Amino acid sequence: MGRPYPRRTREAGLQERDPRARGPQPPRDRGAGQRDGSGREPGRQGRESEARGRRDRGSGGRPPGRGRETPPRKLEQKLYALESVVDRGFDDVPDDSDEGSTRRIHWTIVKRTVADQKTGKPMSARYALQREGVESEFPNLGAARAAVNKTIVHPEKLTLSKAEHVAAKGNR
C-alpha cells in the first residue's frame, strides 16, 4: 500500500474550491491567442468532429448498450408446475332418481403450484376442487374446504406432538 494522502481540514478544502472565498477576479481576456475566422484555435478544426464521432458510435464501434452502461439482463425464469393431492373425501347426497337412497360423491382437493426451477421458490399456488368431473379453483385451502362443507374446528387436535404420543403409549 502507498502512503496515505495528507489530510486537510474541511475548511481549507472549502476555501480552495469555493469561488466566493477567492474574492473578485479580473475578467478574462477573450481576444488572447490566435484564431482563424471561424472562432476556433488553429489546429483544432478536425479534432472536435473526430472526438464527437467517436462518442456517438460508442466504445470501439460496438453497438450501444454494452459494457457499464448496459442494464443487467434479466434471465428468463425456468418454471415448473406440480400438483399434489391435499385432501379427499366424499359426500352422501340424496339421489333424485331413486327416492329414499343416497348417492356417494367423491371429491379431491389438488394444490397446483408453479415454482422457479433454480431456487425452488413457489411463484403461485391455486387449489382445485374436483368433484364429479367438474373442477373449480380457489385461492386458498380454506375456501376449497368450505366449498365441500369440511371445516376443521380444532386443527391442533389432528396431529399429536411427540410428547403426546409418548404419553398416550405410556397410559396403555
C-alpha positions in Angstrom: 0.0 0.0 0.0 1.1 3.5 -0.7 1.3 6.4 1.7 -1.9 7.9 2.9 -2.8 11.3 1.4 -2.2 14.2 3.7 -5.4 15.2 5.3 -6.8 18.7 5.0 -9.3 20.3 7.2 -12.7 20.7 5.8 -12.5 24.5 6.0 -9.2 24.5 4.0 -10.8 22.4 1.2 -13.8 24.8 1.0 -11.6 27.8 0.8 -9.7 26.4 -2.1 -12.7 25.3 -4.1 -15.3 27.9 -3.2 -15.3 30.7 -5.8 -16.6 33.2 -3.2 -13.6 32.5 -1.0 -11.1 33.6 -3.7 -12.5 37.1 -4.0 -13.1 39.1 -7.1 -11.1 38.0 -10.2 -10.1 40.1 -13.2 -12.2 39.5 -16.3 -10.8 37.0 -18.8 -9.2 38.3 -22.0 -11.2 36.7 -24.8 -9.0 38.1 -27.5 -5.9 36.3 -26.4 -4.3 33.8 -28.8 -4.5 33.5 -32.5 -7.7 32.2 -34.0 -8.9 31.8 -37.6 -12.1 33.5 -38.8 -14.3 30.7 -37.5 -13.6 31.5 -33.9 -11.6 28.3 -33.3 -8.0 27.9 -32.4 -5.7 26.8 -35.2 -5.2 23.1 -35.4 -8.4 22.2 -33.6 -10.7 22.1 -36.7 -10.7 18.4 -37.4 -10.2 17.1 -33.9 -13.6 18.1 -32.5 -15.6 16.3 -35.1 -13.5 13.2 -34.7 -14.0 13.1 -31.0 -17.7 13.7 -31.3 -18.0 10.9 -33.9 -16.2 8.5 -31.6 -18.5 9.4 -28.7 -21.6 8.9 -30.8 -20.5 5.5 -32.1 -20.0 4.1 -28.6 -16.9 2.3 -27.5 -14.9 0.6 -30.2 -17.6 0.7 -32.8 -19.7 -1.9 -31.0 -23.5 -1.4 -30.8 -24.7 0.7 -27.9 -26.0 -1.0 -24.8 -22.9 -2.9 -23.8 -20.3 -2.5 -21.1 -21.0 -0.5 -18.0 -24.0 1.4 -19.4 -25.9 -1.8 -20.0 -28.7 -2.5 -17.6 -28.3 -6.1 -16.4 -30.3 -8.5 -18.5 -32.9 -10.4 -16.5 -32.7 -14.0 -17.4 -35.9 -15.8 -18.2 -37.1 -17.8 -15.3 -37.4 -21.5 -15.7 -40.6 -22.6 -14.1 -42.1 -25.9 -13.4 -45.6 -27.0 -12.3 -46.5 -29.6 -9.8 -49.8 -31.0 -8.5 -50.3 -32.6 -5.1 -53.4 -34.0 -3.5 -54.1 -32.1 -0.4 -57.5 -33.6 0.8 -60.0 -36.0 -0.4 -63.4 -37.2 0.8 -67.0 -37.9 -0.1 -70.4 -36.5 0.4 -73.6 -38.6 0.7 -76.4 -36.8 -1.2 -80.0 -37.9 -1.7 -80.5 -39.5 -5.1 -83.1 -37.7 -7.2 -83.8 -40.7 -9.5 -84.2 -43.3 -6.7 -86.2 -41.8 -3.8 -85.0 -42.8 -0.3 -81.5 -43.7 -1.3 -78.3 -41.7 -1.2 -75.5 -41.4 -3.7 -71.9 -41.0 -2.7 -70.0 -38.2 -4.5 -66.2 -38.3 -4.2 -64.2 -35.1 -4.2 -60.5 -34.3 -4.2 -58.7 -31.0 -3.5 -55.5 -30.6 -5.5 -52.8 -28.0 -4.9 -51.3 -26.7 -8.2 -48.0 -24.9 -7.7 -45.8 -23.1 -10.2 -42.3 -22.8 -8.8 -38.9 -21.4 -10.0 -36.7 -24.3 -11.1 -33.4 -22.7 -10.0 -34.4 -21.5 -6.5 -37.4 -23.8 -5.8 -39.4 -20.8 -4.6 -43.1 -21.1 -5.3 -44.4 -18.4 -7.6 -48.1 -19.2 -7.3 -50.4 -21.8 -5.8 -54.0 -22.5 -6.5 -56.4 -25.1 -5.1 -58.7 -27.0 -7.4 -61.7 -28.9 -6.2 -62.5 -31.9 -8.4 -66.0 -33.3 -7.9 -68.0 -35.4 -10.5 -65.7 -34.4 -13.3 -66.2 -30.7 -12.6 -63.3 -28.6 -11.4 -63.4 -25.3 -9.6 -60.4 -23.2 -8.5 -59.9 -21.5 -5.1 -57.2 -19.0 -3.9 -56.6 -20.9 -0.6 -57.2 -24.2 1.0 -59.8 -22.9 3.5 -62.0 -21.7 0.7 -61.8 -25.1 -1.1 -62.6 -27.0 2.1 -65.5 -24.6 2.8 -67.0 -25.5 -0.7 -67.3 -29.1 0.4 -68.5 -28.2 3.8 -65.4 -29.6 5.5 -64.3 -27.3 8.3 -61.6 -28.2 10.8 -62.6 -26.7 14.1 -59.5 -27.6 16.1 -56.6 -28.4 13.8 -54.2 -28.7 16.8 -56.1 -31.9 17.7 -55.4 -33.6 14.4 -51.7 -34.2 14.9 -50.2 -35.2 18.2 -46.8 -34.0 19.3 -44.0 -36.4 20.2 -44.6 -35.9 23.8 -48.3 -36.6 23.4 -47.5 -39.8 21.5 -45.2 -41.0 24.4 -47.8 -40.1 26.9 -50.6 -41.9 25.0 -48.4 -45.1 24.8 -47.4 -44.9 28.5 -51.1 -44.9 29.5 -51.8 -48.2 27.8 
